[in-house]
Amino acid sequence: GAVVSQHPSWVICKSGTSVKIECRSLDFQATTMFWYRQFPKQSLMLMATSNEGSKATYEQGVEKDKFLINHASLTLSTLTVTSAHPEDSSFYICSAMAGSSGNTEAFFGQGTRLTVV
Amino acid sequence: QKEVEQNSGPLSVPEGAIASLNCTYSDRGSQSFFWYRQYSGKSPELIMSIYSNGDKEDGRFTAQLNKASQYVSLLIRDSQPSDSATYLCAVNRNYQLIWGAGTKLIIKP
């Protein structure tokens, strides 16, 4: 399958600081990228969907000013958690889709475990 | 009614047996269907995709799709302890992936 690289794989930051997570599609062009959050023993929760060159679409309840998403190119999307707090500690996962038809698979990055202290 | 439904399990299957995982979806306009496997603490991994009615086989995995009945299933033959994971069903509708909550599968040696 296609490769999606996500960095960093884990990060610890102080409360009030910002953290940037990168998601790259290495061998295909990702017209659509998704950002998920997953708390322990819970299901994936979609945070936002981003298309290259346009603003991200956020799911209900996700603060767009806190979780900044940039999809500047067909191979790179970034998620910045601004003014992080301990309740933002979670497993953040990106996935990328090369959308040109209805039969489109999505591939996941390795995930980023964020701990805010 | 959730758009994509799965039994949360856990589903316990003895090693070497066939594990059968089921998923139903509500939107008849759904175009493509996927099974992902997620190990604890890891991100999901695509294991099967299916787009048309019938069976699709890949090694020990077989995906089955029945659009009339709106269900998709995954069979795992000769189950191994390494197959123990949460299996997520996803449905592509207009380039959005709609997820089931996942079924936890436990393969007992």
HADDOCK unambig.tbl for C-alpha pairs under 7 A between the chains (distance, minus, plus):
assign (segid A and resid 43 and name CA) (segid B and resid 101 and name CA) 5.57 0.50 0.50
assign (segid A and resid 93 and name CA) (segid B and resid 43 and name CA) 6.78 0.50 0.50
assign (segid A and resid 99 and name CA) (segid B and resid 95 and name CA) 6.96 0.50 0.50
assign (segid A and resid 102 and name CA) (segid B and resid 31 and name CA) 5.94 0.50 0.50
assign (segid A and resid 102 and name CA) (segid B and resid 32 and name CA) 6.80 0.50 0.50
assign (segid A and resid 102 and name CA) (segid B and resid 94 and name CA) 6.81 0.50 0.50
assign (segid A and resid 102 and name CA) (segid B and resid 95 and name CA) 6.57 0.50 0.50
assign (segid A and resid 103 and name CA) (segid B and resid 31 and name CA) 6.76 0.50 0.50
assign (segid A and resid 103 and name CA) (segid B and resid 32 and name CA) 5.56 0.50 0.50
assign (segid A and resid 103 and name CA) (segid B and resid 51 and name CA) 6.87 0.50 0.50
assign (segid A and resid 107 and name CA) (segid B and resid 46 and name CA) 6.86 0.50 0.50
assign (segid A and resid 108 and name CA) (segid B and resid 43 and name CA) 6.66 0.50 0.50
assign (segid A and resid 108 and name CA) (segid B and resid 44 and name CA) 6.44 0.50 0.50
assign (segid A and resid 108 and name CA) (segid B and resid 45 and name CA) 6.81 0.50 0.50
assign (segid A and resid 109 and name CA) (segid B and resid 43 and name CA) 6.95 0.50 0.50
assign (segid A and resid 110 and name CA) (segid B and resid 42 and name CA) 6.87 0.50 0.50
assign (segid A and resid 110 and name CA) (segid B and resid 43 and name CA) 5.56 0.50 0.50
assign (segid A and resid 111 and name CA) (segid B and resid 43 and name CA) 5.82 0.50 0.50
